[in-house]
């Protein structure tokens, strides 16, 4: 199967997998999972208009851009994984990504923050960010709060034409998911998710992953469906969104196999440094494994994309049993 690779993500991650000792992909497990998934294949999860804010197309687009510039690192930073940032809104308690969506929805409808306006983002201060992302009483604050404020300010001050609004990413993309990614990484440095692979066989090389820029394209496609700025083309060019939850699911399914040293560190909830070869390997393996699973499903007559498959796997990850191996813990604003 020939898959488009406009940003070199697939090529670079394939090279990592040829060299790494940290993570392997079990192709027999890929086939078994494809057979199992085909038997219960249904409609993909839908965009939740209750959790996510929906205004005019331009307001919605700007809100989603803000959502994904903050879409990273929600896991508990202490020894107890259950002591984490949570947000209760409209009678439901959320954690992780859902808590972020709830907090940003609350910021608009309850607090009146015009989060999609570049001028507001340029001037946002820590007190406002803390209020906007406030969690429930007696729970820890959202991790990397200062970094989130910086990302918001960068969103208000793109690299070119300081009068641009965040919604212009969707408008200027002209329906193309590929163009959303290209514009996001060009205009805003906080979307530039590129890591480095220290090759054991030669020179180091760059590995682009663009997790948040790519998930932005997919989220805009969901949020803007049916509008005149909808993202409808080139979604098949997106890769899986290399984070910490999807590889946990792939490992649970037997598709990813970790070196015993890495598995031990993850089980002990030890932090894996960003750009460590093991961390890069997990992310590269996520991209490659999802592409192989897409291909295996295609062989069985199921047509899907890596981004849709990622959404399905992430949804599975929200209900993993208590005995599932934990996800790797890397402190980063990439994912």
C-alpha positions in Angstrom: 0.0 0.0 0.0 1.4 3.4 -1.0 0.4 6.0 1.6 1.0 9.7 1.0 3.8 11.2 3.2 3.8 14.9 2.6 5.8 15.8 5.8 8.2 12.8 5.8 6.7 11.4 9.0 6.3 7.9 7.6 9.7 7.7 6.1 11.5 8.9 9.2 9.5 6.7 11.6 10.2 3.7 9.4 13.9 4.4 9.6 13.7 4.6 13.4 11.9 1.2 13.5 14.7 -0.3 11.4 17.3 0.8 13.9 15.6 0.7 17.3 16.1 -1.9 20.0 13.5 -0.4 22.3 10.2 -1.3 20.6 9.1 -3.9 18.1 5.9 -4.4 16.1 4.4 -7.9 16.0 2.9 -8.3 12.6 1.0 -11.5 13.6 -0.7 -9.4 16.3 -1.5 -6.8 13.7 -3.3 -9.4 11.6 -5.2 -10.9 14.6 -6.3 -7.4 15.7 -7.5 -6.6 12.1 -9.6 -9.7 12.0 -11.1 -9.0 15.4 -11.8 -5.3 14.6 -13.4 -6.2 11.3 -15.9 -8.4 13.1 -17.1 -5.5 15.3 -16.4 -2.6 12.9 -19.0 0.1 13.2 -19.3 3.8 12.7 -16.4 5.8 14.1 -16.8 7.9 17.2 -18.5 11.2 16.4 -17.5 14.7 17.3 -19.2 15.6 20.6 -21.0 18.9 20.2 -22.0 18.8 23.9 -18.5 18.6 25.2 -17.0 20.9 22.5 -18.0 24.5 22.0 -20.0 25.3 18.8 -20.5 28.8 17.6 -20.2 30.4 14.2 -17.9 28.4 11.9 -15.1 31.0 12.5 -15.6 30.9 16.3 -15.7 27.1 16.3 -12.5 26.9 14.2 -10.7 29.4 16.4 -11.8 27.5 19.6 -10.5 24.2 18.2 -7.2 25.8 17.3 -6.9 26.9 20.9 -8.0 23.5 22.2 -5.2 21.8 20.3 -2.5 24.2 21.2 -3.2 23.2 24.8 -3.8 19.5 24.1 -0.9 17.9 25.9 0.3 16.3 29.2 -2.7 15.6 31.4 -1.4 12.7 33.4 -0.8 12.8 37.2 2.6 14.2 38.0 2.9 12.6 41.4 3.2 9.0 42.6 -0.5 8.4 42.7 -1.9 8.2 39.1 -5.4 8.9 40.4 -4.4 12.3 41.9 -4.8 14.4 38.8 -6.3 17.5 37.3 -10.1 17.1 36.9 -12.9 19.5 35.8 -16.5 19.1 36.8 -18.9 21.0 34.5 -22.6 20.7 33.9 -22.8 17.8 36.4 -20.0 15.6 34.8 -16.5 15.2 36.0 -13.9 15.0 33.3 -10.1 14.2 33.2 -7.5 14.4 30.5 -8.4 15.8 27.1 -12.1 15.8 28.0 -11.4 18.0 31.0 -9.5 20.5 28.7 -12.5 20.6 26.3 -14.9 21.1 29.2 -12.7 23.9 30.7 -12.4 25.7 27.4 -16.2 25.4 26.7 -16.8 26.8 30.2 -14.4 29.6 29.6 -16.5 30.8 26.6 -20.1 30.2 27.9 -19.6 30.9 31.6 -16.7 33.3 31.7 -17.2 35.1 28.4 -13.6 34.7 27.3 -13.2 35.3 23.5 -10.6 32.6 23.2 -10.6 32.7 19.4 -9.5 36.3 19.2 -5.8 36.9 18.5 -5.8 40.2 20.4 -7.1 38.5 23.6 -4.6 35.7 23.2 -1.7 38.1 22.8 -2.5 39.8 26.1 -3.6 36.8 28.2 -2.0 36.6 31.6 -1.3 33.8 34.1 -4.2 34.7 36.4 -6.6 34.4 33.4 -5.1 31.1 32.3 -5.3 29.7 35.8 -8.9 30.7 36.1 -9.8 29.4 32.6 -8.1 26.0 33.4 -9.1 25.8 37.0 -9.8 22.3 38.2 -12.0 20.9 40.9 -11.3 21.7 44.6 -8.5 19.7 46.1 -7.2 18.4 42.8 -3.7 19.4 41.5 -3.5 22.1 38.8 -3.1 21.1 35.1 0.5 20.3 34.4 2.8 22.7 32.5 0.6 25.7 33.2 3.3 28.3 32.3 3.9 26.5 29.0 0.2 26.6 28.2 0.2 30.4 28.7 3.2 30.7 26.4 1.5 28.7 23.7 -1.7 30.8 24.0 0.4 34.0 23.5 2.2 32.5 20.5 -1.2 31.7 19.1 -2.1 35.4 19.3 1.2 36.4 17.7 1.9 34.1 14.7 5.2 34.3 12.9 3.8 36.2 10.0 1.0 38.9 9.8 0.3 39.6 13.4 -3.3 40.5 12.7 -4.2 36.9 11.7 -6.9 35.1 13.7 -6.5 31.4 14.7 -9.6 30.6 12.6 -7.6 31.6 9.5 -5.9 28.2 9.7 -9.2 26.5 8.7 -10.2 29.3 6.3 -6.8 29.3 4.5 -6.6 25.5 4.3 -9.4 25.6 1.8 -10.7 22.2 2.9 -7.3 20.4 3.0 -6.1 18.5 6.1 -2.6 18.6 4.7 -2.7 22.3 4.4 -4.0 22.7 8.0 -0.8 20.9 9.2 1.5 22.9 6.9 -0.1 26.2 8.0 0.0 25.3 11.7 3.7 24.4 11.8 4.6 27.4 9.6 2.7 30.0 11.6 3.0 28.8 15.1 6.2 27.4 16.6 4.2 25.5 19.3 2.9 23.2 16.6 6.4 22.2 15.4 6.7 18.7 16.8 10.1 17.5 15.5 12.3 15.2 17.5 15.7 13.7 16.8 16.9 10.1 16.5 20.4 9.4 17.7 21.2 6.6 15.2 23.4 3.8 16.6 24.6 3.2 13.0 25.4 6.7 11.8 24.5 10.3 12.0 21.5 11.6 14.0 18.5 12.6 11.9 15.3 14.6 12.5 12.0 12.8 13.0 8.9 15.0 12.3 5.7 13.8 14.1 3.4 16.8 14.3 1.0 15.2 16.7 -0.9 18.3 17.6 -0.9 19.8 14.1 -2.3 16.6 12.7 -4.9 16.1 15.3 -5.9 19.7 14.7 -6.7 18.9 11.1 -8.8 15.9 12.2 -10.6 17.9 15.0 -11.4 20.7 12.5 -12.8 18.1 10.2 -15.1 16.9 12.9 -16.0 20.3 14.3 -16.7 22.1 11.0 -18.5 19.3 9.2 -21.3 20.8 7.0 -20.0 24.3 7.1 -18.5 26.3 4.3 -15.0 26.0 5.8 -15.1 22.3 6.4 -12.0 20.1 6.2 -12.9 17.3 3.8 -9.8 16.5 1.7 -6.4 14.8 2.3 -7.4 13.2 5.7 -5.9 10.0 4.4 -2.5 11.7 4.4 -2.5 12.1 8.2 -0.6 9.6 10.3 -1.7 8.3 13.7 -1.2 10.9 16.4 1.9 9.8 18.3 1.1 10.3 22.0 1.1 8.2 25.1 -2.4 6.7 25.1 -2.5 5.1 21.7 0.8 3.2 22.2 -0.6 1.9 25.5 -3.6 0.5 23.6 -1.4 -1.0 20.9 0.7 -2.6 23.6 -2.4 -4.0 25.3 -3.4 -5.5 21.9 0.0 -7.2 21.6 1.0 -5.1 18.6 3.8 -3.2 20.3 6.4 -5.1 22.3 8.8 -3.2 24.6 12.4 -4.0 25.6 12.3 -5.4 29.1 14.2 -2.5 30.5 11.7 0.0 29.0 8.8 -2.1 30.1 10.2 -2.2 33.7 10.6 1.6 33.8 7.1 2.2 32.5 5.6 -0.2 35.0 7.4 1.7 37.8 6.0 5.0 36.4 9.5 6.3 35.8 9.7 9.3 33.5 11.1 8.8 30.1 12.9 12.0 28.9 11.8 13.6 25.7 14.1 12.7 22.8 15.3 9.6 24.6 15.7 6.9 22.0 13.0 4.8 23.8 10.6 7.7 23.7 11.2 8.4 20.0 10.9 4.7 19.4 7.5 4.5 21.1 6.2 7.4 19.0 7.7 6.0 15.7 6.2 2.6 16.4 2.8 4.1 17.0 2.8 5.7 13.5 4.1 2.6 11.8 1.9 0.1 13.7 -1.2 2.1 12.9 -0.3 2.2 9.2 0.2 -1.6 9.2 -3.2 -2.1 10.9 -4.9 0.2 8.4 -3.3 -1.9 5.6 -4.3 -5.2 7.3 -7.9 -3.9 7.6 -7.8 -2.9 4.0 -6.9 -6.5 3.0 -10.0 -7.6 4.8 -12.2 -5.1 3.0 -12.4 -2.4 5.7 -11.4 1.0 4.4 -10.2 3.4 7.0 -7.4 6.0 7.6 -4.7 6.2 10.2 -6.4 9.2 11.8 -9.8 7.5 12.1 -8.1 4.3 13.5 -6.2 6.5 16.0 -9.6 7.9 17.2 -11.0 4.4 17.6 -7.9 3.2 19.5 -7.9 6.3 21.7 -11.5 5.7 22.5 -10.6 2.1 23.6 -7.9 3.6 25.8 -10.5 5.4 27.9 -11.9 2.1 29.2 -8.8 -0.1 29.6 -9.0 -2.5 32.5 -7.1 -1.9 35.7 -4.5 -4.6 34.9 -3.4 -2.8 31.7 0.2 -1.8 31.6 0.5 2.0 32.2 1.4 4.4 29.5 4.9 5.9 29.3 5.4 9.2 31.1 7.2 12.0 29.2 6.9 15.6 30.3 6.4 17.5 27.0 4.1 19.9 25.2 4.2 17.8 22.1 1.6 15.4 23.4 
